[in-house]
Amino acid sequence: MDSAPVLPGSDQLITESEMKTLFTSFLALFMFFSAQAMAADVTHMTPGVGGYDLVSYHNSKRPLRGNGHFVSEHDGVTYLFANEANKKTFDANPGKYIPAYGGYCAFGVSVGKKFHGDPEVWRVVDGRLYLNLDAQIQDMWLKDVPGSIKTADAKWPKIINKAPSEL
């Protein structure tokens, strides 16, 4: 004679149907909470500035790729660093290293648009990092850097909260 499982601390037997229902309920709860946990992490899956080390723009000849060993989060964006020293430097003063206009193309912002900022097309001007869409766009931006920055600084507050597709 087969014996059915017994509930701990009682004499009641659990039927096969009740076992299936209990298992299905636990599985559903597990899947629900797993999906919630994964959905919460999606915003942190793509690192800011394409994974480049923000501090390296200021202290190296060219930007360095960060890695998952040296990570900081600022304003909901995850940033990677090439080494612990750069991570600590960033953590001490993030505002100094965050790119202008949220990393959007500096020239684009100067014309009231939000274009992708390429982390390999950049300039540091007066201690502030500016990205541009590509080398051709950057050449246009470089024709009048102070004027472009002044115009972009004026337009940024009007477009900061708008989706690129709305502009």
N, C-alpha and C positions, 0 to 999 in steps of 0.2 A: 504494500500500500504506500503510495506517494504521500509525503507530508508537505502541506503548504506552509509558507513562511508564517511566523507568529509575530504579531506586533510586540515590541519590547515592553515588558512590564504588564502584559495582559495575557489572557488565554484565548484571544480572538485570532482566528486564522484569516489571512489575507487571500482573497480569491485571485485567480489569474487575471480576471477582468479588472479588479481593483488595482493590482500591480501595474497593469498596462496604463491605467488612468493616472496613477501616481507617477510613473516613469515619464509619461507624456507631459504632465504638468511641470515636472522638474526640468525636462528638456526645453520646454517652451520658455520658462523663466530664465534658464541659462542663456538661451539664444537672444532673448530680449535684452538682458543686461550686457551681454557681449556686444550686441549691435550698438547699444548706447555708448559703451566705452570706446568703441572704434569710431563712432561718429564724432565724439568729442575731440579725438586726436587728429582728425583730418586737417584742421587748420594749421597744425604744426608739422605737417608732412613735407611741405615745400619751404625750405629755408629762405630767409630774406636775402636779397641781392644775389640770388642764384648760388648761395653757399660760399660766396667769397668772404674772406676775413676783412671786415670793415676797417680795422686798425691798420692793416697792411697797406691800404691806399695812402695812408699818411706817413708811414715809416719805411716803406720799401720802394724800389724803383717801379715795381709793378705789383698789382694785387695778387695775393696768394689764395689758393683754395683753402677753405676751412675743412675741418673734419668732425666727425661725431664725438670725438673725445673732449672737445672744448666747445661747449654750447651755452648760450645765454638766451634769455627771453626778455624782450622789451616791448611793451604795448601790444602784446599778443602775437608778436613776430619772433620766430626762432632764428638766431644768428649763429653761424659756425665760425670757429677761429682756428688758425694754424697752430697755435701754441697757447699754453697757460698764461704766459705774460700778456699776450694780446687780449685774451679773454678778461683778465683782471683790469687791464687798462680800459677796456670798453665798459666793464661793470662800474668802474669808478666815475665815468662821465659819458653815458650813452648818447646824450644829445649832441656831443661833439662829433660823433662818428656816424650817426644816422644820415643817410643821403638826403639831400634836399628834395622836396616835393614827394616824399614817400618812396623815392627810387624811380619815379616816372621820369621820362625824358625831359631834360631841362629846356630844350628848344621847344618841344611840344607844349609844355606848360606856358611858355612865353607867347604862344599863339592860341592859348585857351583850350588845349587838348591834353589828353592823357595817353601818351604812347609808352610802350614798354621801354624801360631803361636797360640797356645792355651793360652788364657789369664789366665788360672788357672795353667799353668806349666811355671814358671818364676823364675828369679833371678835378683836382682839388684847387679851389679858388678861395683865398682868404680863410683857409682852414675848413672849408665846407666842401663836401663831396657832391659832385654833379655827374649824373649819368645821362647819356644820350642814346637815341634809338640805334644809330649806326654811324660809321665814320663820315659818310656824306652829310648827314644831318649835323653832326658835330662840327664839320667844317663851316656850315652856315652859322652855327651858334658862336663859333670862335671869331667870326668877323666883328662881333660887337658883344663881348662877354658882359661888360658892366651893364650895357643897355638891356641885353636879354635877361639878365638876372633881375634887374629892376622891374622890368615888365612882368616877368614870371612871378616875382614876389607879390606884385599887385593882383595878379589874376588867380594865384593859388587859393586864397581864402574863398573865392567864388566857386571854385570847382572841386575843392578838396573832398566834399561829400557826394559828388556825382560820379556815377559809373562812367567809365570811358565811352560806352556806347551811347550815352546821353549827350555827349559833347560833339 
